[in-house]
C-alpha cells in the first residue's frame, strides 16, 4: 500500500503534471498541460456511475482531489483508469514504460501467485525502472546533463527491486499488507498488554489472527470459483402467467447485480449492471461432422432485466442482456469495444461478475 499507492503513484502523477521538480524550468515530453488534466478529470467524473461497487470508492477528478486520494483510489488509478485515460496524451514509449508497472501491480494484488508470476513481477519492475532512469530521470547521462534531476531518484523507486523477493519469501502481498496489520494489531493490543491470564490471551490472539487472515481467504476463493446461484430477488413485477420479471439479483455469496430496468438517475448511485459472461462455444461448429471442441470464452454486456420462467415443470432463471461488439485488446492489454449489439436471454449462472464500462471518446474500456 505505502510503496505502490502512497508513494510511487503520486510521484508519477507529479511528474506528469510538471510539479515533481518544484516548478524548475525543465522541458519534459511526458508532462501534460492543465487543460489536458481538466479533460481527464472530467472524464473520471463522467464514468463513475458505470463503475462496479466492488472496486470501492468511485473515481474522482484527479486534478481537483489528488491530494485527498486514499490508497484504494490510487490503486484504481494505476490498474483501471491510468492507461485508458493517458493513452491519448502520452508518447508510446512512456505508455509502454508505465504499462509495465500496471501489469506488475495487478500480479501483486492476486490472492494466489505462482513462482513464474513472481519472476514476471521482477522483470516488469526492472523494465519500469529502466524506463524511469532513461526517460524520466536521465540518470545514466546525469553528469553530462542536469544535476537537478537527481531529486527524482527517490528511495521508493529503488524499493521496487525488492518487491519480488518479499513475495517469494513472505507470501502474496495481501498477507503482509500494512493497513490490515495495523488494524488487527490495534484491536488486539489491549489483549496482549493485559496482566490477567497473559498466556491464554496470547492463545486467543493467535486464534483471532488465524481467523482474520486464513478464513476470509478461503471464503473468497470459494466464492470466486463456485457457480453463482441466485438467492434473493427484488423489484418483481408480473408479466404474464408464465414468468416473473425482476430488477435485481443477489448471488449466494452476497453480491448484488442490478439491471437497466431499475436504473436510478441520481448522480451518486452506481449502475452495477455491466457484467462479464462466461459462455461455452464449439470451436469447430462450422464443421457438422467433426467432434465438438468446447471452450469457455468471456463476453460482456448490460443486464436489461432478470426473468424467471417455468417450462416443463422446471424453473429457469434467465437474464436479458444486451451484448457488446467484438472485444479488442490493444498493445497495453486494455480491453475495449466500440458499440452495443443484439439482445438475448442467458442463464444467470453464466454471469461471472460485474465490471465497468468507461466510455472515453468513441470507445468503451472494460
C-alpha positions, -999 to +999 in steps of 0.1 A: +000+000+000+027+025+010+051+017-018+028+015-048-002+036-038+011+062-014+045+069-030+051+057-065+017+066-080+015+102-065+051+108-076+045+097-111+014+119-112+037+148-100+060+140-130+031+141-154+018+174-141+052+190-141+053+196-103+079+170-093+109+193-097+092+221-078+085+241-109+121+242-121+124+252-158+127+217-173+113+205-206+098+170-205+078+154-232+058+134-207+042+164-190+005+171-197-009+206-197-035+218-172-063+218-198-055+181-207-057+172-170-090+190-168-104+168-196-091+137-179-107+148-146-140+155-162-139+120-179-133+104-145-163+122-130-184+111-160-177+074-158-182+070-120-218+058-123-208+029-146-181+015-122-190-016-101-193-014-064-165-040-059-137-015-068-145+006-037-146+043-040-158+057-073-133+077-094-129+114-086-115+142-106-078+136-101-068+172-109-090+186-081-088+158-055-054+141-059-042+155-026-071+137-008-068+104-027-069+073-005-048+042-012-077+024-029-082+054-052-045+053-062-048+016-067-078+021-090-059+048-109-030+025-115-048-007-126-080+007-141-080+043-152-045+055-160-038+037-193-072+043-210-071+080-199-034+087-207-031+069-240-044+099-259-018+123-245+014+103-237+040+092-262+042+054-270+074+049-251+060+065-219+028+044-222+049+012-226+070+021-196+040+028-174+022-003-186+050-024-170+041-011-136+004-016-142+009-053-151+032-058-121+007-042-096-021-064-110+000-095-104+010-083-069-027-079-060-035-115-068-046-136-038-026-166-052+006-161-071+029-187-087+067-186-089+066-179-126+044-148-119+068-137-092+096-138-118+073-118-141+068-092-114+106-089-111+111-085-148+083-060-152+095-038-123+131-039-138+117-027-171+098+001-155+130+012-136+150+011-168+124+033-185+123+056-154+160+061-153+163+066-191+134+089-199+123+105-167+155+109-146+181+108-173+203+093-146+225+074-170+235+108-185+233+126-153+269+140-152+266+153-187+232+170-183+212+184-154+222+176-118+188+188-105+172+157-119+189+137-091+159+146-069+139+121-089+160+092-076+137+085-046+143+055-024+108+043-030+117+036-067+147+016-055+124-004-032+106-017-063+136-040-069+128-059-036+091-065-041+095-098-059+118-111-031+093-100-005+065-120-022+089-150-027+098-153+009+068-138+027+039-148+005+014-128-016+011-091-009-022-093+009-006-115+037+017-086+048-003-056+037+004-029+064-031-015+066-049-047+079-019-054+100-022-020+117-060-026+122-057-061+137-028-051+159-047-021+172-077-044+180-056-070+198-032-047+216-053-044+248-055-082+250-017-086+248-010-059+273-035-073+298-019-086+330-048-111+336-041-145+321-014-133+296-008-168+281-044-175+275-047-140+259-018-148+236-036-180+226-068-161+219-047-136+199-032-163+176-067-178+171-081-144+161-051-138+137-058-172+121-095-163+117-087-129+103-062-139+077-070-176+067-107-179+069-116-149+047-091-161+021-108-195+018-142-180+017-131-155-010-115-183-030-147-204-027-169-176-039-147-169-069-146-204-083-180-218-073-211-214-096-231-183-086-268-191-079-295-166-071-307-164-035-329-134-033-349-114-058-362-078-056-383-054-076-406-080-090-435-074-114-460-098-130-456-101-168-480-129-176-490-163-163-457-179-173-430-158-158-418-131-134-396-101-142-370-088-116-347-059-114-320-071-091-302-103-084-285-114-052-259-141-056-252-168-030-220-150-019-239-118-012-231-097-043-259-077-059-262-073-097-286-046-108-303-040-142-310-012-166-347-017-159-344-002-123-316+023-132-315+052-108-310+087-122-293+104-093-256+113-095-244+092-066-259+058-073-238+034-094-255+013-121-238-020-113-254-038-143-224-042-166-213-079-164-188-104-177-204-136-190-188-170-194-200-188-225-192-222-238-187-224-275-177-251-300-145-242-319-155-264-348-192-257-350-187-248-387-178-285-394-210-305-388-193-340-388-164-331-365-163-339-328-171-308-307-142-289-292-157-269-263-140-239-248-151-211-224-149-176-236-157-143-219-183-119-234-197-087-220-230-069-218-255-049-199-283-066-180-317-053-191-337-073-165-339-107-149-366-132-157-379-164-140-396-188-164-413-221-157-410-246-185-418-284-184-423-281-146-388-267-143-378-232-132-353-214-154-336-182-141-326-160-170-311-126-177-320-105-207-287-088-217-275-065-245-242-078-257-212-057-268-194-058-301-161-077-306-137-071-277-103-056-288-071-060-268-046-032-275-008-034-271-011-022-234-036-050-226-065-026-224-098-042-234-124-021-252-153-023-276-170+003-299-207-003-297-236-025-282-251-052-304-280-076-301-300-086-271-306-122-259-316-143-229-289-162-210-288-184-179-280-164-148-253-190-139-233-177-168-229-143-152-194-142-138-191-108-121-198-071-125-174-049-145-173-013-155-177+003-190-158+035-192-167+055-223-137+075-234-141+093-267-157+067-290-145+036-272-159+017-242-130+005-220-137-025-197 
